[in-house]
Amino acid sequence: MNGSSLSRLFSKFASAISELSGRPATFALAVGLVAVWAISGPFFNYSETWQLVINTSTTIITFLMVFVLQNSQNRDGRALQAKIDELILTSAAQNKFVGIEKLDEEEIRQVSETLAEKAEALEDVADRAGALNEVAKRGGGAKENAEAG
């Protein structure tokens, strides 16, 4: 089995586990298992072994789920980024934003601040345009009233 097919197999496995772990029935099953463990405490005199069972089980499951869910999340993030890049490339948007996720933290912060400044400037322009439209409407209405009178 080569690396590509192993990677594909793990991706399918990770997707399936991620899908299953996010279902309400899986949560209910986990709560049920914890309840069974808690109820069984008196039968085992709350022994160290009894406690070790839940501690070990939850640690192992958590440890493995981190890798599975991270794989699934990374793939989803890359797919989403590819879709966004395609939208940028096929629209009137600036192509300089393609691949922006590969910049370091400071560069992304600078781009974000620049975009925020541009958005603020556009908002000011839109506010002024709206105000001018209101003045024009009122002025037109006053003119019509003067002609009617």
N, C-alpha and C positions, 0 to 999 in steps of 0.2 A: 504494500500500500504506500503510494508516494505522498509527499507533503501536501499537495493540492487536494487529493481526495480525502486525506485525513482532516484537513482544515474544513473542507465542505461537510464532512460527516459531523465534526464538532459543531459547526455552525447550525446544522439542522437540529442536532441534539440541544444546543443552547436555546434555539428558538422555541422548540417544543417545551423545554423545561420552563423557560421564561413565561410562555403562554399559560402553562398549567399553574405555575406558582402565583400568578396574578388573579386567579379565579376565586370567587367567594367560597366555593366548595373546598378548595385547598386550605383556605384559612380556617374554615369550620373543622376540617380534619385535624389541623394542627391544634386548635383549641380543644378538640375532643381527646387527642392524645395526651395533652398536658393535664386535662381533667382526669383521665384514667390514671395517669402517673400520680397525681395528687391524691386521688381517692385510694390508691393502693398503698399509700404511705403507712397507715396503721398496720396493715398486714405484714409489712416488712420492718416494723418498729422504727420507721424513719432512719434506717441504717445508712451508713456511708455509701454502701453499694447502691442503695435506692437513689440517693442523691447523685452519685456518680453517673448513673444511667442517663438522667435528664441532662446533666452538665455535658457529658461527652457527646450525647446525641445532638444537642443543639449546637455545640461547637463545631462538630464535623459538618452538619448541614449548612450552617452559616458560612464556614470556610469554603465549601464547594460552591455554594450559591453565589458568592462574591465573584468567582471567575466566570460562571455561566452567565450571570446577569450583566457583568461588565462586557463580555463578548457581544451579547445581544445589543446592549446599549451602544457600543462602539460601532457596530454594523449599522444600526438605525441612524446614528449621527452622521456616518459617512454617506449613507444613502440620501438623507435629507440635504446634506451639503451639496451633493451632486445635483440634486433637483434644483436647489437654489441657484447654483452656478449656471445650470442650463437656462433658468428663467432670466438671469442677468444677461447671458450671452445672446438670448433671442429677443431681448427687449431694448428699450432706449436707455436702460440703466447704464451706469459707468462700469466698464469691464474691469476696472482696477480693483473691484471688490471680489473678483473671482480668486479663490485661494486665500482669502483674508484669514481663514482659520489657522493658517500655518505661521502667521506672524507671532512675535513674542508678546507678552502681556502689555508692555509699555507701548508698543506700536498699535496694538488693538485699542488701547485706551486713547491714544492720540486720534485715531480714525474716528472713534466714537464721539470724542469731544468735537471734532470738526463737523461731523454729521449733526450733532446736537445744535451747534451754532447755525448751520445751514437751515435746519428745521425751524429754529427760532426766528431767523430772518424771513423765511417763507411765511411763517405764521403772522409776523408783523405786516408783511406785504398783503396777505389775505385780509387781515383786519382793516387795513387802510382802504383796500378795494371795497370791502363791505361797507365801510363808512361812506365812501364816495358814492356808492350805489344808493344808499339811504338818502343822502343829500340830493342826488339827482332825482330820485322818486318824489321827494318832498317838493323840490323845486318845480318839477313837472306838474305836480298836483296843484301848486299855487298858481302856476301859469294858466292851467286849464280853468281854474276858478275865476281868475281875472277875466278871461275871455268870455266865460259864461255870464258874468255879472255885468 
